[in-house]
């Protein structure tokens, strides 16, 4: 079992939900995201609903993995574009969140996605890798790519996020 498969199995067994603001405000964005990976904090419920999870975090970088299925098909038999958009939005926003200092968070201001090939229900595991491009104090930008295990590109995008002090 690969490390990513192992982490996926861990996420399936860990609880889903949201940490309390009292906990989140005390740590950096990167530490919070690492805490989700480590099981210290619950995984977001969107991951359960759409079969994806946070697999790696670094300073200004994250990677999500997900497995599309027939559950996410559109009327023409391909995986709905919203699946790719959700994985990319997660990677983009969390890449920015990974640079947030203690007491700060981020939220999406703008999102742009380019779809380059259809995702099929049997495509297999996908990887959304997000990287901060501009780490501003109040606005930050990021870019991300959605690929399969062989590096084939399915979609890519950019995002602008607002960075703000968490109101307590």
C-alpha positions in Angstrom: 0.0 0.0 0.0 1.4 3.4 -1.0 1.7 6.2 1.5 -1.1 8.1 -0.3 -3.4 5.0 -0.2 -2.6 4.6 3.5 -3.5 8.3 4.1 -6.7 7.8 2.2 -7.6 4.8 4.4 -6.8 6.9 7.5 -9.1 9.7 6.3 -11.9 7.3 5.7 -11.6 6.1 9.3 -11.1 9.6 10.9 -13.9 11.9 11.8 -15.2 14.6 9.5 -16.3 18.0 10.5 -14.7 21.4 11.3 -12.3 22.3 14.1 -13.5 25.1 16.5 -12.4 28.7 15.8 -10.9 28.6 19.3 -8.5 25.9 18.1 -7.9 27.3 14.6 -7.0 30.8 15.8 -4.1 29.5 17.9 -2.1 27.9 15.1 -0.7 28.8 11.6 -2.6 27.8 8.5 0.1 25.2 7.6 0.0 23.7 11.1 -3.8 23.4 10.9 -3.7 21.7 7.5 -1.0 19.3 8.7 -3.2 18.6 11.7 -6.0 17.5 9.3 -3.6 15.1 7.6 -2.3 13.8 10.9 -5.8 13.3 12.3 -5.5 15.9 15.0 -8.4 17.9 13.4 -11.4 16.5 11.6 -11.3 16.2 7.8 -13.7 18.6 5.9 -17.0 16.9 5.1 -16.7 17.9 1.4 -14.0 15.3 1.2 -16.3 12.6 2.3 -19.0 13.7 0.0 -16.7 13.9 -3.1 -14.1 11.2 -2.2 -11.0 13.3 -1.9 -8.6 14.3 0.8 -5.6 16.5 1.7 -2.5 14.4 1.3 0.5 16.8 1.6 1.1 20.3 2.9 4.2 22.5 2.8 4.9 26.2 2.9 2.8 27.6 0.0 2.1 24.1 -1.4 -0.6 21.4 -0.9 -1.7 18.3 -2.7 -5.1 16.7 -2.7 -6.0 13.3 -4.1 -9.4 12.1 -5.2 -11.0 9.3 -7.1 -13.9 10.2 -9.4 -16.7 7.7 -9.9 -20.1 7.3 -11.5 -21.5 9.2 -8.5 -20.2 12.4 -10.1 -21.3 12.0 -13.7 -23.1 14.7 -15.8 -25.8 13.9 -18.3 -23.4 13.1 -21.1 -21.5 10.4 -19.1 -18.3 12.2 -18.1 -17.5 13.4 -14.6 -19.1 16.7 -13.9 -16.7 19.7 -14.2 -17.6 20.6 -10.7 -15.6 17.7 -9.4 -12.4 19.0 -11.0 -13.3 22.6 -9.9 -13.8 21.4 -6.3 -10.4 19.6 -6.2 -8.7 22.6 -7.8 -10.4 25.1 -5.5 -9.4 23.1 -2.5 -5.8 22.9 -3.6 -5.6 26.6 -4.5 -7.3 27.9 -1.4 -5.3 25.6 0.9 -2.0 26.5 -0.7 -2.8 30.1 0.3 -4.0 29.0 3.7 -0.7 27.2 4.3 1.0 30.6 4.4 -1.4 32.2 6.8 0.2 33.2 10.1 -1.3 32.5 13.5 -4.7 34.2 13.9 -5.3 34.6 10.2 -7.3 32.7 7.5 -8.0 33.1 3.8 -11.1 32.9 1.6 -11.5 32.7 -2.2 -12.1 36.0 -4.0 -11.7 34.8 -7.6 -11.4 31.4 -9.3 -10.5 30.5 -12.9 -10.5 26.9 -14.2 -9.4 25.6 -17.6 -10.6 22.1 -18.5 -8.3 20.4 -21.0 -9.7 16.9 -21.2 -12.8 15.0 -19.9 -12.6 13.0 -16.7 -14.3 9.7 -17.0 -15.7 7.6 -14.0 -12.8 5.1 -14.5 -10.0 7.7 -14.8 -8.5 6.6 -11.5 -6.8 8.6 -8.8 -6.3 12.3 -9.5 -3.9 14.7 -7.9 -4.6 18.5 -7.4 -1.3 20.3 -6.6 -1.6 23.9 -5.6 1.3 26.4 -5.2 1.3 30.0 -4.1 2.4 32.4 -6.8 2.2 35.7 -4.9 2.1 35.6 -1.1 0.7 39.1 -0.4 -0.2 40.4 3.0 -3.9 40.9 2.2 -4.3 39.2 -1.2 -2.5 36.1 -2.4 -2.6 34.2 -5.7 -2.1 30.5 -6.4 -2.0 28.1 -9.4 -2.9 24.4 -9.5 -2.9 21.5 -11.9 -5.1 18.4 -11.8 -3.4 15.4 -13.2 -3.6 11.6 -13.1 -1.0 9.2 -11.7 0.9 9.4 -15.0 1.0 13.2 -15.0 -1.6 13.6 -17.7 -3.2 17.1 -17.3 -7.0 17.2 -17.0 -7.5 20.8 -15.7 -5.6 23.7 -14.3 -6.6 27.0 -12.6 -5.7 30.1 -10.7 -7.2 31.8 -7.7 -7.0 35.0 -5.7 -7.6 34.8 -2.0 -8.1 37.4 0.7 -6.1 37.0 3.8 -7.8 38.3 7.0 -7.5 38.3 10.8 -9.9 35.7 12.2 -12.6 37.5 14.3 -12.8 35.9 17.7 
